[in-house]
Amino acid sequence: MKVSEAVSKRFSARAFLDTEVADEQIRRILDRARQAPSGGNLQPWHVHVVTGQSLDELKQLIRARQANFPRGEQPEYHVYPPGLHEPYRSRRSQCGEDLYAAIGIPREDRPARLRQFARNLEGFGAPMILFFSIDRLMGHNQWAHLGMFMQTIMLLAVEEGLMTCPQEAWSAFHGTVAEFLGLPDHQMFYCGMAIGYADMEHPINQWRSGRAGLEDIACFLE
């Protein structure tokens, strides 16, 4: 598979089959992803692979925490910058509206929207979730390296016939996740990533988010 094919086929799946991901598959993906770019070769990424009974136990813990803290725990970082301005605010809003429209949930049906959002913390039914963390001393540059590591994983997953969904929603319960994973105090939990076989019959996986045109993001100087 060409890299360009993996890039074009990759999307954030939000409905997965319960088919298990083979251990050798995820080990192969992560082993190859170690070659992701890393300034100074710091390799600041850490990943926990959670599946099976462990994943069931974590989901139960999150459900219990949600009952007492429906808005989540005190966040450690902003998923989106406060006071988001244009064009970013419209892009985010349009993405959300298009996603809910794809599964027939109107704007006024807030309970249905909340139920759909809550599926984030079920990994959208994926049989495996990767949880990423980084040393707290790392700065913006190293967070970018973590992102490149994650992107490499997502593209390698496509080559394996798998699909992924990076999920910052897990950060709403970062304390619970960090404790479950046994993260040391010097490591900061970042996000999860559902991985598995996408349910391509589900309408939400037929939807694709739009992208800004090349002229909106690139400037060519000669």
C-alpha positions in Angstrom: 0.0 0.0 0.0 1.3 3.4 -0.9 1.5 6.1 1.8 -0.9 8.3 -0.3 -3.4 5.5 -0.2 -3.2 5.1 3.6 -3.7 8.9 4.0 -6.7 8.9 1.7 -8.3 5.9 3.3 -7.8 6.9 6.9 -10.7 8.4 8.8 -11.8 8.6 12.4 -14.1 5.6 12.8 -16.9 6.0 15.3 -18.4 2.5 15.1 -16.4 -0.7 15.4 -17.0 -4.4 15.0 -16.3 -6.5 18.0 -13.7 -8.5 16.0 -10.5 -8.7 18.1 -7.2 -7.1 17.0 -4.5 -9.8 16.9 -1.7 -9.3 19.4 0.9 -9.6 16.6 -0.9 -6.9 14.6 -0.7 -4.2 17.3 2.9 -5.2 18.2 3.9 -4.9 14.5 2.2 -1.5 14.2 3.8 -0.1 17.4 7.2 -1.5 16.5 7.2 0.1 13.1 5.8 3.4 14.6 9.0 3.7 16.6 10.5 5.2 13.5 8.3 8.3 13.8 10.2 11.6 13.7 11.6 12.8 17.0 13.6 16.0 17.5 16.9 15.2 19.3 15.7 11.5 19.3 14.0 12.1 22.6 11.1 9.8 21.6 8.9 11.4 24.3 5.9 9.0 23.7 4.4 6.4 26.0 1.5 4.1 25.0 -0.6 1.6 27.0 -2.5 -1.0 25.0 -5.7 -1.9 26.8 -8.1 -4.7 25.7 -10.2 -7.6 27.0 -11.1 -7.7 30.7 -8.8 -4.7 31.5 -10.8 -2.6 29.0 -14.1 -3.7 30.5 -12.9 -2.8 34.0 -11.8 0.6 32.8 -15.1 1.3 31.2 -16.9 0.4 34.4 -14.7 2.8 36.3 -15.4 5.6 33.9 -19.2 4.9 34.1 -19.1 5.1 37.9 -17.1 8.4 37.7 -19.5 9.8 35.2 -22.4 9.2 37.6 -20.8 11.5 40.1 -19.0 13.9 37.8 -21.1 14.2 34.6 -18.9 17.0 33.3 -15.7 15.1 34.0 -12.7 15.8 36.3 -10.8 19.1 36.5 -9.1 19.2 33.1 -5.3 19.4 32.8 -5.4 21.0 29.4 -7.9 22.7 27.0 -9.0 20.4 24.2 -9.8 23.5 22.2 -8.4 27.0 22.9 -10.7 29.3 24.9 -12.2 32.1 22.7 -11.7 30.1 19.5 -12.0 32.6 16.6 -12.6 32.3 12.9 -12.1 30.3 10.8 -11.5 27.7 13.4 -14.8 28.2 15.3 -16.9 27.6 12.1 -14.9 24.6 11.1 -15.4 23.0 14.5 -19.1 23.8 14.5 -19.7 22.6 11.0 -17.9 19.3 11.8 -20.2 18.7 14.7 -23.3 19.5 12.8 -22.3 17.3 9.9 -21.5 14.4 12.2 -24.8 14.4 14.0 -26.7 14.9 10.7 -25.0 11.8 9.3 -26.7 9.7 12.0 -30.0 11.6 12.0 -29.7 13.5 15.3 -31.2 17.0 15.0 -29.7 20.0 16.9 -32.7 20.2 19.3 -32.3 16.5 20.4 -29.7 17.3 23.1 -30.2 13.9 25.0 -29.4 12.0 21.8 -26.3 14.1 21.2 -25.1 13.5 24.7 -25.6 9.8 24.3 -23.6 9.8 21.1 -20.8 11.8 22.8 -20.8 9.4 25.7 -19.9 6.6 23.2 -16.5 8.2 23.1 -15.8 6.7 26.5 -16.9 3.3 25.3 -14.3 3.6 22.5 -17.2 3.4 20.0 -17.2 -0.4 20.5 -13.6 -0.9 19.6 -12.0 -4.0 21.2 -8.8 -2.2 21.9 -7.8 1.3 23.0 -4.4 2.8 23.0 -3.7 5.4 25.8 -0.9 8.0 25.2 1.0 9.9 27.8 4.1 12.1 27.9 6.6 13.3 30.5 5.4 16.5 32.1 8.7 18.3 31.6 8.2 18.1 27.8 7.2 21.3 25.9 5.2 22.1 22.8 7.8 20.7 20.5 7.8 17.3 22.1 4.0 17.2 22.1 4.2 17.6 18.3 6.5 14.6 18.3 3.9 12.6 20.2 1.3 13.7 17.5 3.6 12.4 14.8 4.0 9.1 16.6 0.2 8.8 16.8 -0.2 9.7 13.1 2.3 7.1 12.1 0.3 4.5 14.1 -3.0 5.5 12.4 -1.5 5.1 8.9 0.1 1.8 9.8 -3.2 0.6 11.1 -4.8 1.3 7.7 -2.1 -0.9 6.1 -3.2 -3.7 8.5 -6.9 -3.3 7.5 -7.7 -1.6 10.7 -9.1 1.8 11.5 -8.6 4.2 14.4 -10.2 7.2 16.2 -8.0 9.5 18.2 -10.0 10.6 21.3 -9.2 13.5 23.5 -12.6 12.9 25.2 -10.8 10.5 27.5 -8.9 13.5 29.0 -12.2 14.4 30.7 -11.4 11.6 33.2 -7.6 11.8 33.0 -7.2 11.1 36.7 -9.2 7.9 36.6 -7.4 6.7 33.5 -3.9 7.6 34.8 -4.6 5.8 38.1 -5.9 2.7 36.2 -2.8 2.6 34.0 -0.5 3.2 36.9 1.1 6.3 35.4 3.9 7.8 37.5 3.3 11.4 38.7 5.8 12.8 36.2 3.8 11.4 33.2 0.8 13.3 31.9 -2.1 11.5 30.3 -3.0 12.9 26.9 -5.6 10.9 25.0 -6.9 7.6 23.9 -7.2 6.0 20.4 -9.8 3.4 19.6 -8.5 0.8 17.1 -10.1 -2.1 15.4 -12.2 -3.1 12.4 -14.6 -0.4 11.4 -18.3 -1.2 11.0 -18.6 0.1 7.5 -22.4 -0.6 7.5 -22.9 2.1 10.2 -23.9 5.4 8.7 -21.5 7.4 10.9 -18.6 5.7 9.1 -19.9 6.9 5.7 -19.5 10.5 6.8 -16.2 12.4 6.2 -15.3 15.7 7.6 -14.5 18.5 5.1 -11.1 20.0 4.7 -10.0 23.6 3.9 -8.7 24.1 0.4 -5.0 24.2 -0.4 -5.2 27.9 -1.0 -6.4 28.4 2.6 -3.5 26.6 4.2 -0.5 27.0 1.9 1.5 30.0 0.7 4.0 29.5 -2.1 7.0 32.0 -2.4 9.2 32.1 -5.4 
